[in-house]
Structures are given as C-alpha cells and as structure tokens.
Amino acid sequence: MEEAGARGSPGMAGLFATQGTGGYMSKSHFFWGAVLGTAVGLAVSYLFGPAHDTAFDTRYRSRLDRALEEARRAEQETAEALRRRFEEARGKGPGR
C-alpha cells in the first residue's frame, strides 16, 4: 500500500506547503486573498453601514434600507400603471 501523498494528491502534509513558488500558501495567494477580503469587507460596510451624516436614533436607516424602500415603491407604481393599462386595453377590446 502506498503512503498518502506519494502519488497523485499531495496529502495533508502537502496541503499546507509553503516551499517554492507553486505552494498552496504562496505569497501571491495570500496577497490576493487579503485584497479580496478587504474588498468584501468594504462592500458589506458600505451596504449595511450608516449613511453620511446619520444620527443613530430610532429613525436610523442604512443605504440598503433606503434602496429596498425605493425598489418597493417603484414596484408598486409599475404594478399600478400596468393594471391601468390592462383595464384600458380590456375596455377597448374587439366587440366593445
């Protein structure tokens, strides 16, 4: 029976190898992981964090809360406009 990591998969010892430029934990992988983590953190804090000049009281709303409210309002307006158009088209159908 062959020892794990002798052929094919690197085994547990090779999983965390730091030797050479092709290792799993190379410096470039660490750097890009840090950059990606920073970008994700900034995006989350932008979406869920306070808006500019926000007072932290019972009326506090994040940018996401405002965007969701605007989306709901736009959906209601669009639905109402489509209902009106449908009723107008239904009333002007053939034979009426």
N, C-alpha and C positions, 0 to 999 in steps of 0.2 A: 504494500500500500504506500502511495506517495505521500510525502509530507505536505501539509497545506501551504500553498504559496510557491511550491516548487515549479509548477507549470500552470499556465492559464491565469487564474485570478491571483491577485497579489497577496491574499490572505490578510489577517488582521495586522500583522507587522508592517506590511506594505501599504496599508490603508492610510497611515499617518506619516508616510515617509517624507522627509524634508531634504533628502540628498539630491543634488543635481538640479537642473533647470526644469525637468519634467515631473518633479514630485507633485503629489496631490496638494500639498500645502505650500506651493511656491509663493514667492513674494508678490508676483503679479496677481495671483488669485486672491491673496489677502488684500491687496490694494483695491482691486475691483469690487471685492466683497464689501470693503469699508465704504467705497464710493456709493455703491448700490444701497447699503444700509442707511447712509446719510440722506440720500435722495428720498427713500421711502419715509424716513422719519420726518423730513421737511414737508413732504406731501400730506402726511397724516396730521401734523401740527397745523398746517395751513387750512385743511378741511375742517378739523374739529376744534381748532383753537379759537380764541376770541378775535373778533373783527377789530379793525383800527378804532381807537377811541371808544372802547366798550366799557361800560360800567358794569361791575359784577353785582347785579341785584336780581330780583325776581323776573325782570324783563330781559335778561341776558339771552342772546341768540347767536349761534355761530354762523359762519358763512354757509355751511351745509344746511342748517335750518332755514335760512333765507332762500337758498336755491330750491329746496324742496317745496317751500310755500309758493314760490313763483311758478314752479312746474305744475303744482296742483291748480293754481289759479288759471294758468294757460290751458290746462286740460279741460277745466270746466267751461271756459269761454269757447274753446273749439267745439266741445260737445254740444253746447247750446246753439252755436252757429250752424252746425251740421243738422241738428234737429229742425231748425227753422227752414233750412234749405230743403230738407226731406219733405216737410209738411207742404212747402210751396210747390215742390215738384209733384207731390201726390195729388194736390188740388188741381193741378193743370194737366193731369193725365188725359189720355185719349177717351173721348166719350163724355167729357165733363164740361 
